[in-house]
């Protein structure tokens, strides 16, 4: 059995596309409730794959209501060591075009309604300067380079980008979009946080593939010709029209990345994230109750030995 187990978290587009994946269904319970959906265990290129639909059956969970802690904890309980996540995003840059894919390297967190840590009864401070695992990102970047789309494919893969995570569920105002650009944001989405931070607390390597569906509202749509009235649904129509293409492109990239991991497992076997808690527990461990230790045992119990 492989010591590398890969979790795939499917967001808007990818979640629906992979929701019919055949395999073993794991109905998991956690100290934080049930995850968004049953986790489907299957196999790609000889590696165990655990697929989770972030927004649940029928896409009923909006970004603020996704049970992020339960999702990550459940994957940890199943032994997942690496997560490749996906999600639809808007573009804040002219060069990041609709239907493109982006492998982001930074995050700005603007969420405020979501529980952002597993450790509510201890002071645990993980290092998070690089929010995406460099080893797992390298695999995705190399895969993108090796299978670069042709000039007539209609999309590109960008190997860096700053993802601004907003609370939602409404999209940005134009003033907010312009502010996000001034901050250095390249993408705007609603689900990368606290997911990435919780994965780090769980010592799971985490990287993401973002699916660009539209230019965010900073970029005005062309005025209608002649006497035609402006389309009040132009942005939403653009998003839905581009999502299917971006989803198909993302699935192809992720499948090839998994194949590459299967061929060169040592490149991701010792990711920095796998020791994220080694120096992060600042509380006096003797003061943490046995009940609290056991409650979060899959995350930190190994650091209480001896």
C-alpha positions, 0 to 999 in steps of 0.5 A: 500500500502506498504511503502517499494518499492524495485528496482531491477537493473539487470546488465549483465545476470540478466537484460536479464533474467528479461527483459520480466517481466510482469507488469506496464511499467513506461516511466519516464523522469528526469532532467538527461534524460531518464533511461536505459529502461522503469521501470516495476512495478510488485509484489513479495511476496506482495511487490511492485517491480520496475525492471530496465534493467541497460544496456537497451534493447538489452544490447546496453549501455556499462558501461560508457554510462549507464545513472546512474543519470537518473536511480536512479532519476527515481526510486526515483520518483517512490517511491523506498526505497530500491535497490538490484542491480546485475552485472557480475564480475571477481574474484580477489581471488582464493576462489571466484570461477566462478558461485559463488555469492558475497554480497560485503561490500566495493568499490574501485572506478576507474571510471573517465568518469561518472557524480558522483553526482546529486548536481552540484550547491551545496556542498552536502557531503554524508557519504559513509564509508559503501557504501552498506546499512548494513540493506539490506546487512544483509537481503541478508546475512541471506537469503544466510545462510538460503538457503546455497547451498549444497556441490554438487550445484557447487557454494557458496555465499560469504557474503563480498568482495571488489568490484573494479569498473573500467571504461571499456569497455575493461577488465584489463591488467594483471598488473592492475589485479595484482595491484587490488589484492594488493589493497585488491580488491576481485572482478572487475566490471564496474557498481557499481559506481557511482550507489551506491553513487547516491543511497546514495545521493537519500537516497535509501538503496542500496545493491548488488549481484555480479555474478562471471563469471571468474577469472580475467586475473591475473590467467593464463589459463592452457596451451593447451595440446600437440601441440594445440594452445592457445585459444585467446577467452578463457576468453570470452568463460568462462564468457559467459559459467558461466553467465547463471548459476550465473544468475539463482542462483542470481534470486533465492537468490534475490527472497528469500531475497524479501520474507524475507523483506516482512515477516520482514519489520521493519528490513529494514524500518529505514535504515541509508541511508534514512537520508543521506542528513540530515547533508550532505547539507553544502551550505547555503540553502538560496543561492540555487535558487528555480529553483534548489530546485524544479529541484531536489525536490524528493531528497532534498526538504524536507530539505528546509521546515521551 
